[in-house]
Amino acid sequence: MRTKLLMAAALLATASHAHAANPLRDAIAKDMPSLIEIYRDLHANPELSFEEVKTAAKLAAEAKRLGFQVTEGVGKTGVVAVMKNGAGPTVMIRADMDGLPVIEQTGLPYASKVRGVSKSGTETGIMHACGHDTHMTAWVSTARQLVANKDKWSGTLVMILQPAEEIGAGAKAMLDDGLYTRFPKPDYAIAFHDAAQFPAGTIGYQSGWALANVDSVDIKVKGVGGHGAYPHTTKDPIVLASRIVTALQTLVSREVDPQDAAVVTVGSFHAGAKHNIISDEATLLLTVRSYSDETRKLLLDGIRRIAKGEAIAAGVPEDRMPVVSVNEAEFTPATFNTSPLTERVASLFKKQFGEQRVIETKPVMGGEDFSRFYLADKANVQSMIFWVGGVPQAEMDAAAKSGKPLPSLHSPYWAPDAEKVIATASEALTLAAMDLMKK
């Protein structure tokens, strides 16, 4: 993988030059000043999940101007733009809109200074630290190019702006609000995500599992509190919770098939308020990642079993057993790229961009609720999400020399090479849609 990425970085400029005689690419390049203006406005004015009111309004207005039939407020703040252009398949292109509760530290002249209140009730800065601003701008560019090339395709184009991807709830909200009943149901669903591990302008794809199931699990560990000087009179929930944390590590190392991927991470451990008091409760917050339904069930069942088993071993009374809660409202199912569509589009990308810019990647343990658009009708919908590298070449080169890690997605320092991400993604999305609906 590393060798492929270095080759891609080294040959990127050559590849761009080799494919320069390209009307679509030229048209996007000509439109880039307008697109960068949109991008910088979106970047400077992010909105949190299900609060994307101004963002949605701006982009809905652009879709209306282009001649789409636009419906706002789908799934709270989502937008659906439909354009029928004769007989043919229905292609859905999705971009997500929400920012993150992150205080931006990129130093960009158009950096976000917006503040808001996170879901936890904490006042915070807000930033497009996951690159959704590049997604939305590429969505606009794709819409413009597909309208400009209506004579080359036939079918129905459905372009959606999805809220609340960051909390795993936006796709479900749109589907629950009639996305597949009020509007044309797609034969093909396509999206992209910017990537913090690839050189800017590189495309990554994966057939099959692409991103993981994401479960948030709370464990309330109950004990019997008392004086820290007399621990024998208590059932210490901190000791018990510590045993649970340790035992949970065996789920992946000893119960999951070594060739299957899984993660169980305890991200938070809260208990007690004073040095000399043994509390009567501790709380563990976990993120649990998997791909298949079977592995997900094994992990969640195992968490419940271990929590109860360790409590029994510690002599905790039956009425003080740990309570394990799986937050189903924010569960994000694993994302599956259907093979026929993925292989077709990947082959198309390789011809368009050159094989050195299109890399077959490995699945990742991050999550994406884009998965729900396929899962809602697996028999009839083909689906693909791909990556577009965003790391500026100078930063990639510097990191290779120094060994210093690059900022990841969700980092307050994440500042992709927006022009290359937008140009590459919009060219790729436009090309894919035109091929799937070609006359």
C-alpha positions in Angstrom: 0.0 0.0 0.0 2.8 2.5 1.0 4.6 1.8 -2.2 1.5 2.4 -4.3 0.8 5.7 -2.5 4.4 6.9 -3.0 4.1 6.0 -6.7 0.8 7.8 -6.9 2.3 10.9 -5.3 5.4 10.9 -7.6 3.4 10.4 -10.8 0.4 12.6 -10.0 1.7 15.7 -11.9 2.7 13.5 -14.9 -0.7 11.8 -14.9 -2.5 15.2 -14.8 -0.5 16.4 -17.8 -1.0 13.2 -19.7 -4.8 13.5 -19.4 -5.0 17.3 -19.9 -6.9 17.2 -23.1 -10.2 16.5 -21.4 -13.3 18.7 -21.9 -14.9 17.7 -18.6 -11.7 18.4 -16.7 -11.2 21.7 -18.5 -14.8 22.8 -17.7 -14.3 22.0 -14.0 -11.0 23.9 -14.0 -12.7 26.9 -15.6 -15.4 26.8 -12.9 -12.9 26.4 -10.1 -12.8 30.1 -8.9 -16.6 30.0 -8.3 -16.3 26.6 -6.6 -13.5 27.7 -4.3 -15.6 30.7 -3.3 -18.5 28.3 -2.4 -16.0 26.1 -0.5 -14.5 28.9 1.6 -18.0 30.1 2.5 -19.0 26.6 3.6 -15.7 26.1 5.5 -16.1 29.4 7.4 -19.7 28.8 8.3 -20.1 25.1 9.4 -23.2 23.9 11.2 -23.6 20.9 13.6 -25.7 17.8 12.9 -29.4 18.5 12.2 -28.6 22.2 12.4 -27.5 22.6 8.7 -30.3 25.1 8.0 -28.3 27.9 6.3 -26.0 25.4 4.5 -29.0 23.5 3.1 -30.7 26.7 1.9 -27.6 27.9 0.1 -27.1 24.7 -1.8 -30.8 24.2 -2.5 -30.8 27.6 -4.1 -28.0 26.5 -6.4 -29.8 23.3 -7.4 -33.0 25.3 -8.1 -31.0 27.7 -10.3 -29.7 24.7 -12.3 -33.3 23.5 -13.0 -33.7 20.7 -10.5 -37.0 20.0 -8.7 -35.9 20.7 -5.1 -37.4 19.6 -1.9 -36.0 20.9 1.4 -36.5 19.7 4.9 -36.3 16.0 4.1 -35.1 14.2 7.3 -35.1 17.5 9.2 -32.6 19.5 7.2 -31.9 17.3 4.2 -32.3 18.4 0.5 -33.4 16.2 -2.4 -32.9 17.6 -6.0 -34.4 15.6 -8.8 -33.8 16.0 -12.6 -35.6 13.7 -15.0 -33.9 13.5 -18.4 -35.7 10.8 -20.4 -35.8 7.0 -19.9 -33.0 5.3 -18.1 -31.7 4.3 -14.7 -31.9 6.4 -11.6 -28.6 7.5 -10.1 -28.4 9.1 -6.7 -25.4 11.2 -5.7 -25.0 12.1 -2.0 -23.0 14.7 -0.1 -23.1 15.1 3.7 -23.4 18.6 5.3 -22.6 18.6 9.0 -19.5 20.0 10.7 -17.9 18.8 14.0 -17.7 20.3 17.5 -14.0 21.1 17.0 -12.1 24.4 17.5 -10.3 25.0 14.2 -6.5 25.5 14.4 -5.5 25.4 10.7 -4.6 29.1 10.5 -6.4 29.4 7.2 -7.6 33.0 6.4 -11.1 31.6 6.0 -10.9 29.4 9.1 -14.2 28.9 11.0 -14.7 31.1 14.0 -18.3 29.7 14.5 -19.2 28.5 18.0 -22.2 26.5 19.1 -23.4 23.9 21.6 -22.6 20.3 21.0 -25.0 17.4 21.6 -23.5 16.9 25.0 -24.4 20.5 25.9 -20.8 21.8 25.8 -20.1 25.2 24.2 -17.5 24.6 21.5 -16.1 25.8 18.2 -17.5 24.2 15.0 -15.3 23.1 12.1 -15.5 21.1 8.9 -12.8 18.9 10.3 -14.0 15.9 8.2 -14.0 17.6 4.9 -17.8 17.8 4.3 -17.2 21.2 2.8 -15.3 19.6 0.0 -18.1 17.0 -0.4 -20.7 19.7 -0.8 -18.7 21.8 -3.2 -18.0 18.8 -5.4 -21.7 18.0 -5.3 -22.4 21.5 -6.7 -19.7 21.1 -9.4 -21.1 17.7 -10.4 -24.6 19.1 -10.6 -23.4 21.9 -12.9 -21.5 19.5 -15.2 -24.3 17.0 -15.5 -26.7 19.8 -16.4 -24.2 21.1 -18.9 -24.0 17.7 -20.5 -27.7 16.7 -20.5 -27.4 15.6 -24.1 -25.0 12.9 -23.2 -27.1 11.0 -20.6 -30.6 9.7 -20.2 -32.3 8.8 -16.9 -33.2 10.3 -13.6 -30.6 12.1 -11.5 -31.3 12.4 -7.7 -28.8 14.5 -5.8 -29.2 14.6 -2.1 -27.6 16.6 0.7 -27.7 14.6 3.9 -27.6 15.9 7.4 -26.1 14.5 10.5 -23.6 12.0 9.1 -21.3 12.6 12.0 -23.8 11.2 14.5 -24.8 8.4 12.2 -28.5 9.5 12.1 -29.0 11.6 8.9 -29.4 8.8 6.3 -31.9 7.0 8.5 -33.8 10.3 9.0 -34.1 10.9 5.2 -35.1 7.3 4.5 -37.7 7.5 7.4 -39.0 10.7 5.8 -39.7 9.0 2.5 -36.5 9.3 0.5 -37.3 6.0 -1.4 -41.1 6.5 -1.5 -41.6 10.2 -2.1 -38.8 10.4 -4.6 -37.4 8.1 -7.4 -35.6 5.2 -5.8 -32.1 4.8 -7.1 -30.7 2.0 -9.1 -27.2 3.3 -8.2 -26.1 5.3 -5.1 -22.7 7.0 -5.2 -20.7 9.1 -2.8 -17.1 10.0 -2.0 -15.2 10.9 1.1 -12.0 13.0 1.3 -9.0 11.1 2.7 -6.2 12.2 5.1 -3.9 9.3 4.2 -3.6 9.8 0.4 -1.9 12.4 -1.8 -4.4 15.1 -3.0 -6.1 14.0 -6.2 -5.6 10.2 -5.6 -8.7 8.0 -5.7 -9.0 5.0 -3.4 -11.7 2.3 -3.7 -12.6 -1.0 -2.2 -15.1 -3.6 -3.4 -17.1 -5.3 -0.6 -16.8 -4.1 3.0 -15.5 -0.5 2.9 -16.3 0.9 6.4 -17.4 -0.7 9.6 -20.4 -1.2 11.9 -20.1 1.5 14.6 -21.8 0.8 18.0 -21.6 3.1 21.0 -22.0 1.1 24.2 -22.4 2.3 27.8 -21.7 0.1 30.8 -22.9 1.3 34.2 -20.9 -0.7 36.7 -22.7 -0.7 40.1 -21.0 -1.4 43.4 -21.4 -0.8 47.1 -19.8 2.5 48.1 -18.1 3.4 51.4 -15.0 4.9 53.1 -11.8 4.5 51.3 -10.1 3.4 54.5 -12.5 0.5 55.0 -12.6 -1.2 51.5 -13.6 -4.5 53.0 -17.1 -3.0 53.7 -17.6 -2.1 50.0 -17.8 -3.6 46.6 -15.5 -1.3 44.7 -16.9 -0.5 41.2 -13.6 1.0 40.1 -11.8 -2.3 40.6 -14.7 -4.2 39.0 -14.8 -1.8 36.0 -11.0 -2.2 35.6 -11.4 -6.0 35.5 -14.1 -5.5 32.9 -11.9 -3.3 30.8 -9.1 -5.9 30.9 -11.4 -8.8 30.1 -13.0 -7.0 27.2 -9.6 -7.2 25.4 -10.0 -11.0 25.1 -13.1 -10.6 22.8 -11.0 -9.6 19.9 -7.9 -11.5 20.8 -9.5 -14.8 21.7 -13.1 -14.9 20.5 -13.1 -13.3 17.0 -11.6 -15.2 14.1 -8.1 -13.7 13.6 -8.9 -13.1 9.9 -12.0 -11.1 10.8 -11.7 -7.5 11.8 -13.0 -6.1 15.1 -12.3 -3.3 17.6 -13.5 -2.9 21.2 -12.2 0.4 22.6 -13.0 1.9 26.0 -12.9 5.6 25.4 -14.1 6.9 28.7 -13.9 5.7 32.4 -15.7 7.8 35.0 -16.0 7.1 38.7 -15.7 8.7 42.1 -15.4 12.3 43.3 -13.0 12.2 46.3 -9.8 10.6 47.4 -11.1 8.7 50.4 -14.5 7.7 49.1 -15.2 4.4 47.3 -18.0 5.3 44.9 -21.0 3.1 44.3 -20.9 3.4 40.5 -18.5 3.7 37.6 -19.3 4.3 33.9 -17.5 3.0 30.9 -18.1 4.3 27.3 -17.1 2.0 24.5 -16.9 2.2 20.7 -17.3 -1.2 19.1 -16.4 -1.8 15.4 -17.0 -4.8 13.1 -18.1 -5.6 9.6 -20.5 -8.6 9.5 -23.7 -8.9 11.5 -22.4 -12.1 13.0 -19.3 -10.5 14.4 -21.3 -7.5 15.7 -23.6 -9.9 17.6 -20.6 -11.8 19.0 -19.0 -8.6 20.3 -22.2 -7.1 21.9 -23.2 -10.4 23.5 -19.6 -10.8 24.8 -19.6 -7.4 26.4 -22.8 -8.2 28.3 -21.5 -11.6 29.3 -18.1 -10.3 30.5 -19.7 -7.4 32.5 -22.1 -9.7 34.3 -19.5 -12.4 34.8 -16.9 -10.1 36.4 -19.6 -8.7 38.7 -20.6 -12.2 39.8 -16.9 -13.0 40.4 -16.5 -9.9 42.5 -19.5 -10.8 44.7 -21.7 -8.0 43.6 -25.3 -8.5 44.7 -27.8 -9.7 42.1 -29.7 -6.4 42.2 -26.4 -4.5 41.5 -25.4 -6.2 38.2 -23.9 -4.0 35.5 -26.2 -2.4 33.0 -25.0 -2.6 29.4 -26.8 -0.2 27.0 -26.2 -0.2 23.2 -27.1 3.1 21.7 -29.2 1.9 18.7 -30.2 5.4 17.8 -26.6 6.2 16.7 -25.7 2.8 15.4 -24.0 3.1 12.0 -24.2 -0.1 9.8 -21.1 -1.3 7.9 -20.8 0.1 4.4 -20.8 -2.4 1.6 -19.6 -1.5 -1.9 -21.5 -3.8 -4.4 -19.0 -5.5 -6.7 -20.6 -4.9 -10.1 -20.9 -1.2 -9.6 -17.5 -0.8 -7.9 -15.6 -2.7 -10.5 -17.3 -0.9 -13.3 -16.6 2.5 -11.8 -13.1 1.7 -10.8 -12.3 0.6 -14.3 -13.8 3.8 -15.6 -11.7 5.9 -13.2 -8.5 4.1 -14.2 -9.1 4.9 -17.8 -9.9 8.6 -17.0 -7.2 9.3 -14.4 -4.6 6.7 -15.1 -4.0 3.6 -13.0 -1.3 5.3 -10.9 -4.0 7.7 -9.5 -6.6 5.0 -8.7 -5.6 2.6 -5.9 -7.4 -0.4 -4.5 -7.4 0.2 -0.7 -8.2 -1.9 2.4 -11.4 -1.5 4.4 -11.2 0.9 7.3 -12.8 0.7 10.8 -14.3 4.1 10.5 -18.1 4.4 10.0 -20.3 6.0 7.4 -24.1 6.0 7.4 -24.1 6.1 3.6 -24.4 2.4 4.1 -28.1 2.7 4.9 -29.0 3.7 1.3 -27.9 0.3 0.1 -29.3 -1.6 3.1 -32.7 -0.1 2.7 -33.2 -2.1 -0.6 -30.3 -4.5 -1.1 -32.1 -6.3 -3.9 -32.4 -3.3 -6.1 -29.8 -0.7 -5.2 -26.1 -0.9 -6.1 -23.9 1.3 -4.0 -20.3 2.6 -4.0 -18.4 5.1 -1.8 -14.8 6.0 -2.8 -12.0 8.0 -1.3 -10.3 11.1 -2.7 -7.0 12.0 -1.2 -6.6 15.4 0.3 -3.1 15.7 1.7 -1.2 18.6 0.0 1.8 17.3 -1.8 4.3 19.4 0.2 2.9 18.1 3.4 3.1 14.5 2.2 6.7 15.0 1.1 7.6 16.6 4.5 6.0 13.9 6.5 7.8 11.2 4.5 11.2 12.9 5.3 10.6 13.7 9.0 8.4 10.8 10.0 6.0 13.2 11.6 2.4 12.1 11.4 0.0 14.0 9.3 -3.3 15.4 10.7 -6.2 13.0 10.5 -9.8 13.5 9.7 -11.5 15.2 12.7 -8.2 16.9 13.6 -8.4 20.7 14.3 -5.4 20.9 11.9 -7.0 19.1 8.9 -6.7 21.4 5.9 -7.0 19.4 2.6 -5.9 20.6 -0.8 -9.5 21.6 -1.5 -9.0 22.5 -5.1 -7.6 19.0 -6.0 -10.2 17.2 -3.9 -13.1 19.1 -5.5 -11.7 18.8 -9.0 -11.0 15.1 -8.7 -14.2 14.2 -7.0 -16.5 16.2 -9.2 -14.8 14.8 -12.3 -15.2 11.3 -10.9 -18.8 11.7 -9.8 -19.8 13.3 -13.1 -18.0 10.6 -15.2 -19.6 7.8 -13.2 -23.1 9.2 -13.5 -22.8 9.8 -17.2 -21.5 6.3 -17.8 -24.3 4.7 -15.8 -26.9 6.8 -17.7 -25.2 7.0 -21.0 -27.4 7.0 -24.1 
